[in-house]
Amino acid sequence: MPNTAMAPASSKLLIVEDDIIFANTLNRRLTKYGFDCVQVDNNNDALLACHRHTPDYILLDMKLAEENTLSIITPLRKLRPQSRIILLTGFASIATAVDAIKLGADDYLSKPVDSQTLLATLKGSKAETIEVDKTSEQTLSAEQVEWQHIQQVLKANQGNISATARQLAMHRRTLQRKLQKHPQSA
């Protein structure tokens, strides 16, 4: 099946993501669709990479280790007024979506995100159906998605089980049981 969702020629994409495994996955996935990707994992490097590499597209994870990328949307927009800026987060809320758009982001996506949605959003047309090579992408089960979300929240809470359970609105023992059962890959 041909990849009809190819990026325009020499489209540069800046990926700002502190989860190295996820960033590498995004890089590999989007390189297959014609993007020239550069990855960074903090706000300072994001601003520097934006200045040096002049990306056409910027994909921001909202929460980095100790930082929040909402604070760099406006400077990124000033550096690259024509770039398309997408905020990608595992902590989606209407308030942060509104803040991101007001600060200059073009769109806002919740993790996990499939290739079709990500490519359509990067191209600026969510309504457009894009054919994606499904053989190169593994579909996650509900348990795997839940596991990934729990891991993100746990990381954000610096491994604090009680704080993570409160944030996920689940009992602490339930969270501990879920953490002991790592779902197998599909």
Backbone as numpy.savetxt, mean C-alpha at the origin, in Angstrom:
# Nx Ny Nz CAx CAy CAz Cx Cy Cz
-2.66 -14.96 -21.66 -3.51 -13.79 -21.66 -2.61 -12.55 -21.66
-2.79 -11.60 -22.59 -1.93 -10.44 -22.63 -2.23 -9.49 -21.49
-1.19 -8.76 -21.08 -1.35 -7.76 -20.05 -1.83 -6.47 -20.69
-3.11 -6.17 -20.57 -3.65 -4.97 -21.18 -3.55 -3.77 -20.26
-3.03 -3.98 -19.07 -2.95 -2.90 -18.09 -1.54 -2.33 -18.00
-0.83 -2.34 -19.08 0.54 -1.85 -19.06 0.55 -0.37 -18.76
1.58 0.07 -18.04 1.75 1.48 -17.74 2.22 2.20 -19.00
1.97 3.51 -19.08 2.52 4.26 -20.20 4.04 4.12 -20.23
4.64 4.29 -21.40 6.09 4.10 -21.56 6.87 4.87 -20.50
7.84 4.22 -19.92 8.75 4.75 -18.91 8.04 5.43 -17.74
7.00 4.81 -17.22 6.30 5.34 -16.05 7.10 5.02 -14.80
7.49 6.05 -14.08 8.26 5.88 -12.86 7.31 5.86 -11.67
7.52 4.89 -10.78 6.68 4.73 -9.60 7.56 4.72 -8.36
7.21 5.57 -7.39 7.87 5.60 -6.10 6.99 4.86 -5.11
7.54 3.80 -4.49 6.82 3.02 -3.48 7.41 3.38 -2.12
6.56 3.93 -1.24 6.99 4.30 0.11 6.29 3.33 1.06
7.03 2.32 1.51 6.47 1.22 2.31 7.54 0.66 3.22
7.25 0.54 4.52 8.25 0.03 5.47 8.21 -1.48 5.62
7.18 -2.14 5.14 7.11 -3.60 5.15 7.85 -4.07 3.89
9.10 -4.46 4.07 9.98 -4.77 2.95 9.43 -5.89 2.07
8.85 -6.91 2.68 8.30 -8.02 1.90 7.16 -7.53 1.02
6.26 -6.73 1.60 5.14 -6.18 0.83 5.65 -5.24 -0.26
6.64 -4.40 0.08 7.21 -3.47 -0.91 7.84 -4.23 -2.07
8.57 -5.30 -1.77 9.17 -6.11 -2.83 8.10 -6.76 -3.70
7.02 -7.21 -3.07 5.91 -7.81 -3.83 5.29 -6.78 -4.77
5.02 -5.58 -4.24 4.48 -4.51 -5.09 5.44 -4.19 -6.23
6.71 -4.10 -5.92 7.72 -3.79 -6.93 7.70 -4.82 -8.06
7.76 -6.10 -7.68 7.74 -7.18 -8.70 6.45 -7.14 -9.51
5.34 -7.01 -8.80 4.02 -7.04 -9.46 3.88 -5.88 -10.44
4.26 -4.67 -10.02 4.07 -3.50 -10.87 5.12 -3.38 -11.96
6.30 -3.94 -11.74 7.31 -3.97 -12.80 6.81 -4.80 -13.98
6.07 -5.87 -13.69 5.50 -6.70 -14.76 4.53 -5.90 -15.64
3.98 -4.83 -15.10 3.03 -4.01 -15.84 3.66 -2.72 -16.38
4.98 -2.70 -16.46 5.67 -1.62 -17.13 6.11 -0.45 -16.27
5.98 -0.55 -14.97 6.43 0.54 -14.11 7.91 0.37 -13.76
8.63 1.48 -13.72 10.01 1.52 -13.27 9.94 1.93 -11.80
10.12 0.97 -10.89 9.86 1.20 -9.46 11.11 1.52 -8.66
10.94 2.44 -7.71 11.95 2.77 -6.71 11.25 2.62 -5.37
11.91 1.95 -4.41 11.32 1.72 -3.08 12.10 2.47 -2.02
11.37 3.04 -1.06 11.97 3.64 0.13 11.09 3.28 1.31
11.64 3.45 2.54 10.88 3.02 3.71 10.70 4.09 4.78
10.98 5.37 4.42 10.76 6.44 5.40 10.49 7.76 4.68
10.00 8.74 5.43 9.59 10.01 4.84 10.74 10.78 4.21
11.89 10.85 4.89 13.04 11.60 4.34 13.49 11.01 3.02
13.63 9.68 2.97 14.04 9.03 1.73 12.99 9.19 0.64
11.71 9.26 1.02 10.63 9.46 0.04 10.78 10.82 -0.63
11.03 11.86 0.16 11.20 13.20 -0.41 12.45 13.27 -1.29
13.53 12.64 -0.83 14.77 12.62 -1.60 14.58 11.85 -2.92
13.94 10.68 -2.85 13.71 9.88 -4.05 12.78 10.60 -5.02
11.81 11.32 -4.49 10.90 12.08 -5.34 11.67 13.16 -6.10
12.59 13.79 -5.42 13.41 14.83 -6.06 14.37 14.24 -7.09
15.00 13.13 -6.75 16.01 12.51 -7.63 15.41 11.77 -8.82
14.33 11.03 -8.58 13.81 10.12 -9.62 12.59 10.65 -10.36
12.06 11.77 -9.95 10.90 12.41 -10.58 9.82 11.40 -10.99
9.19 10.75 -10.00 8.19 9.72 -10.34 6.91 10.30 -10.93
6.30 9.51 -11.79 5.00 9.87 -12.36 3.87 9.45 -11.41
4.19 8.43 -10.58 3.22 7.87 -9.63 3.91 7.69 -8.29
3.16 7.94 -7.21 3.70 7.75 -5.86 2.69 6.95 -5.06
3.13 5.82 -4.53 2.29 4.94 -3.73 2.80 4.99 -2.29
1.99 5.56 -1.39 2.40 5.78 -0.01 1.68 4.85 0.95
2.43 4.14 1.78 1.82 3.45 2.92 1.61 4.53 3.97
0.43 4.61 4.56 0.14 5.70 5.49 1.00 5.63 6.75
1.14 4.44 7.32 1.89 4.32 8.57 3.20 3.59 8.33
4.27 4.34 8.53 5.60 3.76 8.51 6.00 3.56 9.96
7.08 2.89 10.22 7.48 2.53 11.59 7.11 3.58 12.63
7.75 4.72 12.61 7.49 5.77 13.58 6.87 7.00 12.92
6.57 6.90 11.64 6.13 8.07 10.88 4.76 7.86 10.26
4.18 8.96 9.82 2.91 8.95 9.12 3.13 9.72 7.82
2.80 9.12 6.69 3.09 9.78 5.41 2.09 10.88 5.06
1.04 11.05 5.85 0.15 12.18 5.60 0.95 13.49 5.64
1.99 13.53 6.48 2.78 14.75 6.65 3.63 15.10 5.42
3.84 14.14 4.51 4.67 14.46 3.34 3.87 14.56 2.05
2.57 14.40 2.10 1.77 14.51 0.87 1.92 15.89 0.25
1.79 16.95 1.06 1.88 18.31 0.53 3.26 18.60 -0.06
4.37 18.27 0.64 5.69 18.49 0.01 5.89 17.66 -1.26
5.37 16.42 -1.28 5.48 15.60 -2.49 4.70 16.25 -3.64
3.53 16.77 -3.33 2.70 17.41 -4.35 3.41 18.65 -4.90
4.11 19.39 -4.03 4.85 20.58 -4.49 6.03 20.18 -5.37
6.71 19.09 -5.01 7.84 18.61 -5.81 7.38 18.06 -7.16
6.26 17.35 -7.15 5.77 16.67 -8.36 4.28 16.96 -8.56
3.91 18.18 -8.99 2.49 18.54 -9.11 1.71 17.66 -10.09
2.39 17.06 -11.08 1.70 16.24 -12.07 1.64 14.76 -11.69
2.36 14.37 -10.65 2.38 12.96 -10.24 1.05 12.55 -9.64
0.72 11.30 -9.82 -0.49 10.75 -9.21 -0.09 10.13 -7.88
-0.67 10.62 -6.76 -0.32 10.17 -5.42 -1.47 9.32 -4.86
-1.14 8.08 -4.50 -2.12 7.15 -3.94 -1.68 6.77 -2.53
-2.58 6.93 -1.57 -2.31 6.51 -0.20 -2.85 5.10 -0.03
-2.01 4.20 0.45 -2.36 2.80 0.64 -2.21 2.49 2.12
-3.27 1.97 2.75 -3.19 1.77 4.20 -3.96 0.55 4.67
-3.46 -0.01 5.74 -4.18 -1.08 6.43 -5.04 -0.53 7.55
-5.03 0.78 7.73 -5.78 1.44 8.79 -6.77 2.42 8.17
-7.62 1.93 7.30 -8.53 2.79 6.55 -9.61 3.39 7.43
-9.87 4.67 7.20 -10.99 5.34 7.85 -11.41 6.51 6.97
-12.64 6.93 7.11 -13.14 8.05 6.32 -12.35 9.31 6.65
-12.04 9.51 7.93 -11.31 10.71 8.35 -9.94 10.81 7.68
-9.19 9.69 7.66 -7.86 9.75 7.05 -7.96 9.87 5.53
-8.99 9.29 4.94 -9.19 9.42 3.49 -9.44 10.89 3.15
-10.30 11.54 3.91 -10.60 12.96 3.68 -9.34 13.79 3.87
-8.59 13.53 4.95 -7.34 14.26 5.21 -6.37 14.09 4.05
-6.20 12.86 3.59 -5.25 12.58 2.50 -5.62 13.34 1.23
-6.89 13.35 0.88 -7.34 14.04 -0.33 -7.16 15.55 -0.17
-7.50 16.08 1.02 -7.32 17.52 1.28 -5.85 17.93 1.18
-4.95 17.04 1.60 -3.52 17.34 1.57 -2.92 17.22 0.17
-3.65 16.60 -0.76 -3.16 16.52 -2.13 -3.07 15.14 -2.73
-3.46 14.10 -1.99 -3.45 12.75 -2.58 -4.56 12.66 -3.63
-4.33 11.86 -4.65 -5.33 11.68 -5.70 -6.33 10.59 -5.35
-5.89 9.60 -4.56 -6.78 8.50 -4.21 -6.28 7.82 -2.95
-7.09 6.88 -2.47 -6.88 6.25 -1.18 -7.36 4.81 -1.30
-6.50 3.86 -0.97 -6.87 2.44 -1.05 -6.58 1.74 0.27
-7.42 0.76 0.60 -7.21 -0.06 1.79 -6.45 -1.32 1.43
-5.55 -1.73 2.31 -4.86 -3.02 2.15 -5.77 -4.11 2.68
-5.71 -5.28 2.18 -4.97 -5.69 0.99 -5.67 -5.20 -0.26
-4.91 -5.03 -1.33 -5.48 -4.55 -2.59 -5.05 -5.49 -3.71
-5.97 -5.79 -4.59 -5.65 -6.67 -5.72 -5.02 -5.86 -6.85
-4.37 -6.53 -7.77 -3.68 -5.87 -8.88 -4.62 -5.05 -9.74
-5.79 -5.58 -10.02 -6.74 -4.88 -10.89 -7.12 -3.52 -10.30
-7.45 -3.50 -9.01 -7.83 -2.25 -8.35 -6.65 -1.30 -8.28
-5.48 -1.81 -7.92 -4.29 -0.97 -7.81 -3.93 -0.34 -9.16
-3.91 -1.14 -10.21 -3.57 -0.61 -11.53 -4.60 0.40 -12.02
-5.88 0.10 -11.80 -6.93 1.04 -12.21 -6.80 2.36 -11.46
-6.49 2.29 -10.17 -6.34 3.50 -9.37 -5.11 4.28 -9.80
-4.02 3.61 -10.07 -2.83 4.29 -10.56 -3.11 5.00 -11.88
-3.89 4.35 -12.74 -4.23 4.94 -14.03 -5.29 6.03 -13.88
-5.94 6.08 -12.70 -6.91 7.13 -12.46 -8.31 6.80 -12.91
-8.62 5.51 -13.06 -9.96 5.13 -13.51 -10.42 3.87 -12.81
-11.02 4.03 -11.65 -11.50 2.86 -10.91 -12.58 2.11 -11.66
-13.38 2.83 -12.43 -14.51 2.22 -13.12 -14.05 1.34 -14.28
-12.89 1.63 -14.81 -12.38 0.88 -15.96 -12.00 -0.53 -15.55
-12.41 -1.50 -16.33 -12.04 -2.88 -16.05 -10.71 -3.15 -16.74
-9.80 -3.67 -15.98 -8.46 -3.94 -16.50 -8.21 -5.43 -16.41
-7.71 -5.99 -17.49 -7.39 -7.41 -17.50 -6.04 -7.60 -16.83
-5.99 -8.48 -15.87 -4.75 -8.73 -15.14 -4.39 -10.20 -15.30
-3.10 -10.45 -15.43 -2.62 -11.81 -15.54 -2.76 -12.49 -14.18
-3.81 -13.28 -14.01 -4.12 -13.90 -12.72 -3.13 -15.01 -12.35
-2.40 -15.53 -13.31 -1.47 -16.62 -13.00 -0.29 -16.13 -12.19
0.02 -14.82 -12.28 1.18 -14.31 -11.56 0.82 -13.84 -10.16
-0.44 -13.94 -9.79 -0.89 -13.41 -8.51 -1.62 -14.49 -7.72
-1.21 -14.67 -6.50 -1.82 -15.67 -5.65 -3.00 -15.05 -4.91
-4.14 -15.72 -4.93 -5.31 -15.24 -4.21 -5.20 -15.67 -2.75
-5.46 -14.73 -1.85 -5.36 -15.02 -0.43 -6.72 -15.46 0.11
-6.69 -16.40 1.02 -7.93 -16.81 1.68 -8.30 -15.76 2.72
-9.52 -15.84 3.23 -9.98 -14.90 4.26 -9.09 -15.01 5.50
-8.68 -16.23 5.84 -7.81 -16.42 7.00 -6.45 -15.76 6.80
-5.91 -15.84 5.57 -4.62 -15.23 5.28 -4.72 -13.70 5.33
-5.81 -13.14 4.83 -6.01 -11.70 4.87 -6.12 -11.24 6.32
-6.90 -11.99 7.11 -7.05 -11.65 8.53 -5.69 -11.72 9.22
-4.92 -12.76 8.94 -3.60 -12.94 9.55 -2.70 -11.74 9.22
-2.70 -11.31 7.95 -1.87 -10.18 7.55 -2.30 -8.91 8.26
-3.61 -8.70 8.38 -4.12 -7.51 9.06 -3.72 -7.53 10.54
-3.87 -8.67 11.19 -3.47 -8.79 12.59 -1.99 -8.49 12.74
-1.16 -9.00 11.83 0.28 -8.77 11.89 0.61 -7.28 11.75
-0.12 -6.58 10.87 0.11 -5.14 10.69 -0.25 -4.38 11.96
-1.40 -4.70 12.55 -1.83 -4.01 13.77 -0.88 -4.34 14.92
-0.45 -5.58 15.00 0.50 -5.99 16.03 1.81 -5.22 15.88
2.28 -5.08 14.66 3.51 -4.33 14.39 3.33 -2.87 14.78
2.18 -2.29 14.43 1.92 -0.89 14.76 1.88 -0.68 16.27
1.48 -1.71 17.01 1.42 -1.65 18.47 2.71 -2.19 19.11
3.75 -2.34 18.31 5.07 -2.78 18.75 5.01 -4.10 19.53
4.16 -5.03 19.05 4.07 -6.36 19.64 3.21 -6.44 20.88
2.56 -5.38 21.27 1.72 -5.37 22.46 0.39 -6.06 22.16
0.21 -7.27 22.72 -0.98 -8.08 22.47 -2.23 -7.39 22.98
-2.18 -6.83 24.18 -3.37 -6.19 24.76 -3.83 -5.00 23.92
-2.89 -4.14 23.52 -3.24 -2.98 22.70 -3.78 -3.41 21.34
-3.19 -4.45 20.77 -3.65 -4.97 19.48 -5.06 -5.53 19.60
-5.32 -6.28 20.65 -6.66 -6.85 20.86 -7.69 -5.73 21.00
-7.36 -4.69 21.75 -8.29 -3.55 21.91 -8.55 -2.89 20.56
-7.50 -2.67 19.79 -7.65 -2.01 18.49 -8.47 -2.86 17.53
-8.33 -4.17 17.62 -9.08 -5.07 16.74 -10.46 -5.43 17.30
-10.75 -4.91 18.50 -12.04 -5.17 19.17 -12.28 -6.67 19.34
-11.26 -7.36 19.83 -11.41 -8.78 20.12 -10.78 -9.09 21.48
-11.21 -10.18 22.05 -10.68 -10.58 23.35 -9.21 -10.96 23.18
-8.42 -10.69 24.20 -6.98 -10.96 24.16 -6.69 -12.44 23.91
-7.43 -13.34 24.57 -7.21 -14.78 24.36 -7.56 -15.20 22.94
-8.60 -14.60 22.37 -8.96 -14.90 20.98 -7.82 -14.51 20.05
-7.27 -13.32 20.29 -6.14 -12.87 19.48 -4.95 -13.82 19.61
-4.66 -14.25 20.83 -3.55 -15.18 21.02 -3.78 -16.50 20.29
-5.01 -17.00 20.30 -5.31 -18.24 19.54 -5.10 -18.03 18.05
-5.56 -16.87 17.54 -5.40 -16.59 16.11 -3.91 -16.47 15.75
-3.12 -15.90 16.63 -1.69 -15.76 16.37 -0.98 -17.11 16.35
-1.51 -18.08 17.09 -0.89 -19.41 17.11 -1.20 -20.22 15.86
-2.28 -19.86 15.17 -2.68 -20.58 13.94 -2.29 -19.74 12.73
-1.14 -20.01 12.17 -0.72 -19.29 10.97 -1.37 -19.99 9.76
-2.23 -19.27 8.98 -2.90 -19.91 7.83 -1.89 -20.30 6.75
-2.12 -21.45 6.16 -1.24 -21.94 5.10 -1.54 -21.21 3.79
-0.52 -21.08 2.95 -0.70 -20.45 1.65 -1.61 -21.30 0.79
-2.33 -20.61 -0.09 -3.28 -21.29 -0.98 -2.55 -22.08 -2.03
